[in-house]
Amino acid sequence: MSTLIPLAEIDTSDRLRSISEDHAQVLAASMREQGGLIHAIEVAPIKGRGRFKYKLTAGGHRYRAAEILGWTEIKAEVVAVDPTNRRLREIDENLIRRELTALDRARFLAERKRIYEQLNPGARHGGDRRSDQAANLATWSFAADVAEKTGLSERTVRRACELAAKLSPEVVDRVAFSELADNQAALEALAKQPPERQLAVIKLMFREEDPARSVADALARLDGKSAKAPSEGGLLAKFVDLWGRMGAKDRRGVLAYLAEADLPKGWSVTVRAGVSDE
């Protein structure tokens, strides 16, 4: 059962997912039109006598939207859970809603894996097995557990954990609100590079003058092997730029379309495996 709780009594710090101000503004407009909040946020009681009486577990954007609207109270469900399970509820609520970017999903799953291993020491250590083998078994065990709870495929879970482990924290902060954050193939290509090279790639892609069109283009420039750029303007230049911004699903769609398209006589398109599956 939900109840009205003062915003000032809710601690929203230490959240895994950063708040998108644009999304919060849109949500605030919707809440204004609806005349209130349709889905209550979720909070957990905090022990102690500090300023905050509750910790936010689900609904960060709804909370921010309420602030934008000038509300002093918000509808909330109160759940009595310890800090570890409070974190799990935050993670699972976001995973199940499927509103995360590829980058956010990787971060959430990596944190869930850390908690899973904390609660299941045997899964982390793998008995007397060699450390590398034990680590692989732990990841597979965790992936199976999360797949059952969230509906994500085990392969998606394993790839996301690997991605989160390899991306530089500084790079994660830089790309969090960019189009790159939801481009799984580009993020995986970036994660294959050492941290200092990852940062160099991002600087090339995000600079104002002559930015790199993709991770591959940035890597080529760093190696002095940049491919010839299409002539300024024109449809080809626009397509190359768009291709660099596409995720794996869109790229597969383009290749499938070309394979079936009515091409000029003597032309053919071969769709090869290798475009990262999501």
C-alpha positions in Angstrom: 0.0 0.0 0.0 1.4 3.4 -1.0 1.6 6.5 1.3 2.6 10.1 0.8 6.2 10.8 2.0 8.0 14.2 2.0 10.7 14.4 -0.7 13.1 15.9 1.9 13.0 12.7 3.9 14.2 10.5 1.0 17.9 9.8 0.3 18.5 9.5 -3.4 22.3 9.4 -3.3 24.6 6.5 -4.4 22.4 5.5 -7.3 23.8 3.3 -10.1 21.9 5.0 -12.9 22.5 8.7 -13.5 19.4 10.9 -13.9 18.7 12.1 -17.4 17.4 15.6 -17.0 15.7 15.5 -20.4 13.8 12.3 -19.5 12.8 13.8 -16.1 11.5 16.9 -17.8 9.3 14.8 -20.1 8.1 12.7 -17.2 7.3 15.8 -15.3 5.1 17.1 -18.1 3.3 13.7 -18.2 2.7 13.8 -14.5 1.4 17.3 -14.7 -1.1 16.3 -17.4 -2.1 13.2 -15.6 -2.7 15.2 -12.4 -0.4 13.0 -10.3 1.9 10.0 -10.2 0.5 6.8 -11.7 3.2 4.4 -10.4 4.5 5.0 -6.9 8.2 5.1 -6.2 9.7 2.5 -3.8 11.6 3.4 -0.6 13.2 1.5 2.3 13.3 2.7 5.9 16.7 3.9 7.1 17.7 3.3 10.7 19.1 6.2 12.7 18.2 9.8 13.5 19.6 11.6 10.5 17.8 13.9 8.1 16.7 11.1 5.9 14.2 8.5 7.0 14.0 6.5 3.7 16.3 5.3 0.9 15.1 5.4 -2.6 15.2 1.9 -4.2 13.1 2.5 -7.4 11.9 5.6 -9.2 14.8 8.0 -9.5 13.4 9.8 -12.6 9.9 10.0 -11.0 11.5 11.5 -7.9 13.3 14.1 -10.0 10.2 14.9 -12.0 8.4 15.6 -8.7 11.1 18.0 -7.7 10.8 19.8 -11.1 7.0 20.1 -10.5 7.7 21.6 -7.0 6.0 18.8 -5.1 6.9 18.5 -1.4 5.5 14.9 -1.1 5.4 11.9 -3.4 3.5 8.6 -3.4 5.7 5.8 -2.3 5.6 2.1 -1.5 7.6 1.3 1.7 9.6 -2.0 1.8 11.6 -3.2 4.8 14.8 -4.6 3.3 18.5 -4.5 4.4 21.0 -2.5 2.3 22.1 -5.5 0.2 18.6 -6.4 -0.8 17.8 -2.8 -1.3 20.5 -2.6 -3.9 19.2 -5.8 -5.6 15.7 -4.3 -5.8 17.2 -1.1 -7.4 19.1 -3.2 -10.0 16.3 -5.7 -10.8 13.6 -3.0 -11.1 15.7 -1.4 -13.9 16.7 -4.6 -15.6 13.1 -5.8 -15.8 11.7 -2.5 -17.1 14.2 -2.8 -20.0 14.7 1.0 -20.3 18.5 0.8 -19.9 21.1 1.7 -22.5 23.6 -1.0 -23.3 26.1 0.8 -21.1 23.7 1.1 -18.1 22.7 -2.5 -18.4 26.3 -3.6 -18.3 26.9 -1.5 -15.2 23.8 -2.8 -13.4 24.6 -6.4 -14.2 28.2 -6.0 -13.1 27.0 -4.7 -9.7 24.5 -7.5 -9.5 27.3 -10.0 -10.1 29.4 -8.4 -7.3 26.4 -8.8 -4.9 25.7 -12.3 -6.2 29.3 -13.4 -5.4 29.1 -11.7 -2.0 26.0 -13.7 -1.2 27.3 -16.9 -2.8 31.1 -17.2 -1.9 31.2 -20.7 -3.4 30.2 -19.4 -6.8 33.1 -16.9 -6.8 35.9 -19.2 -5.6 34.8 -22.3 -7.5 36.2 -24.7 -4.9 39.7 -26.0 -5.7 39.6 -25.1 -9.4 42.2 -22.9 -11.0 41.4 -19.2 -10.7 40.7 -18.5 -14.4 38.4 -21.5 -14.7 36.7 -20.7 -11.4 36.0 -17.1 -12.6 34.5 -18.4 -15.8 32.3 -20.8 -13.9 31.2 -18.1 -11.5 30.1 -15.9 -14.4 28.2 -18.7 -16.1 26.5 -19.5 -12.8 25.5 -15.8 -12.3 24.3 -15.5 -15.9 22.0 -18.4 -15.5 20.6 -17.0 -12.2 19.9 -13.6 -13.7 18.5 -14.9 -16.9 15.9 -16.8 -14.9 15.0 -13.7 -12.9 14.9 -11.1 -15.7 14.3 -12.9 -19.0 17.6 -11.7 -20.4 19.6 -14.3 -22.3 22.6 -15.8 -20.5 24.8 -14.7 -23.4 23.6 -11.1 -23.0 24.4 -11.2 -19.3 27.9 -12.6 -19.8 28.7 -10.1 -22.5 27.4 -7.2 -20.4 29.5 -8.2 -17.4 32.6 -8.5 -19.6 31.9 -5.1 -21.1 31.6 -3.4 -17.7 34.8 -5.0 -16.5 36.8 -3.8 -19.4 35.6 -0.2 -20.0 37.5 2.5 -18.2 35.5 4.4 -15.5 36.5 7.7 -17.1 35.2 6.6 -20.5 32.0 5.4 -18.9 31.4 8.8 -17.5 32.2 10.5 -20.8 29.8 8.4 -22.9 26.9 7.9 -20.4 24.5 10.3 -22.1 25.7 10.0 -25.6 24.4 7.9 -28.5 27.4 5.6 -28.0 25.9 4.5 -24.7 23.4 2.4 -26.5 25.6 1.1 -29.3 26.6 -2.4 -28.0 28.9 -3.2 -31.0 30.8 0.1 -30.6 31.2 -0.3 -26.9 32.6 -3.8 -27.3 35.1 -2.5 -29.8 36.1 0.2 -27.4 36.4 -2.3 -24.5 39.0 -4.3 -26.4 41.4 -1.4 -26.1 43.6 -0.5 -23.1 42.2 2.3 -20.9 44.4 5.1 -22.2 43.6 4.2 -25.8 39.8 4.0 -25.0 40.1 7.6 -23.7 42.0 8.7 -26.8 39.2 7.2 -29.0 36.5 9.1 -27.1 38.3 12.4 -27.3 38.5 12.0 -31.1 34.8 11.1 -31.4 33.6 13.9 -29.1 35.8 16.8 -30.3 34.1 19.7 -32.1 36.3 19.9 -35.2 36.4 16.9 -37.6 35.2 14.3 -35.0 35.8 10.6 -35.7 32.7 9.0 -37.2 32.9 5.8 -35.2 35.2 3.8 -32.9 36.8 2.1 -35.9 37.5 5.5 -37.6 39.0 6.8 -34.3 41.2 3.7 -34.0 42.3 4.1 -37.6 43.2 7.7 -37.0 45.2 6.8 -33.9 47.2 4.3 -36.0 47.7 6.7 -38.9 45.6 4.5 -41.1 42.4 6.5 -41.4 40.2 5.4 -44.3 39.6 7.9 -47.0 36.7 10.1 -46.1 33.8 10.4 -48.6 33.6 13.7 -50.5 32.2 16.5 -48.4 28.4 16.3 -48.4 26.4 13.9 -50.5 24.5 10.8 -49.6 27.5 8.6 -49.2 29.0 10.8 -46.5 25.7 10.9 -44.7 25.4 7.1 -44.9 29.0 6.5 -43.6 28.2 8.9 -40.7 24.9 7.1 -39.9 26.5 3.7 -40.1 29.0 4.7 -37.5 26.2 5.7 -35.2 24.1 2.5 -35.7 23.8 -0.3 -33.2 24.1 -4.0 -34.2 20.4 -4.5 -34.8 20.2 -1.6 -37.3 23.3 -2.7 -39.1 22.0 -6.2 -39.5 18.8 -4.7 -40.9 20.7 -2.6 -43.5 22.7 -5.6 -44.6 19.6 -7.8 -44.9 17.9 -5.1 -46.9 20.9 -4.8 -49.3 21.0 -8.6 -49.7 17.4 -8.5 -50.9 17.5 -5.2 -52.8 17.2 -4.9 -56.6 20.8 -4.1 -57.3 22.3 -3.3 -60.7 23.2 -6.2 -62.9 26.4 -7.9 -61.7 26.3 -6.5 -58.2 25.9 -8.7 -55.1 25.9 -8.3 -51.4 27.1 -11.0 -49.1 25.9 -10.8 -45.5 28.7 -12.1 -43.2 28.6 -13.1 -39.6 30.4 -10.8 -37.2 28.0 -7.9 -36.6 27.6 -8.1 -32.8 24.4 -9.7 -31.7 22.3 -8.1 -29.0 
